[in-house]
Amino acid sequence: MEFSVSITQRIGAKIRLHRVAKNWTQEELAEMIGSTASYIGQIERGEKNIRLDTVEKIITALDLSIEQLFDNEHEAFLQSKKWVWDSINLMLQQDERTQRKVYRVIREMLSEED
């Protein structure tokens, strides 16, 4: 099964990646940009088109450049690993709570292999 990923999903995924790397919740990022956690979640899942002024607020809060948000350097590598790419795309379609559950299961499974 192949999943198609829209530009809004790609941008949302990168925002989520950088937010999680800073160990911030959606609520924390939302507060920093004067928005709501539910709106951040919709952006991260690619459900909402993001306005340019919101992009500017988010990259400022996350201390990113616009190039970092639109860079697809790692995307080509991931697409070459079809099953990894499909797994990522499947995860992007889930809400954050489900994503965290799946992550914990995967992490637990991999730690059992040690």
Secondary structure as GFF3:
##gff-version 3
##sequence-region A 1 114
A	DSSP	alpha_helix	7	21	.	.	.	ID=ss1
A	DSSP	alpha_helix	26	33	.	.	.	ID=ss2
A	DSSP	alpha_helix	37	44	.	.	.	ID=ss3
A	DSSP	alpha_helix	52	62	.	.	.	ID=ss4
A	DSSP	alpha_helix	66	70	.	.	.	ID=ss5
A	DSSP	alpha_helix	73	80	.	.	.	ID=ss6
A	DSSP	alpha_helix	82	92	.	.	.	ID=ss7
A	DSSP	alpha_helix	96	112	.	.	.	ID=ss8
###
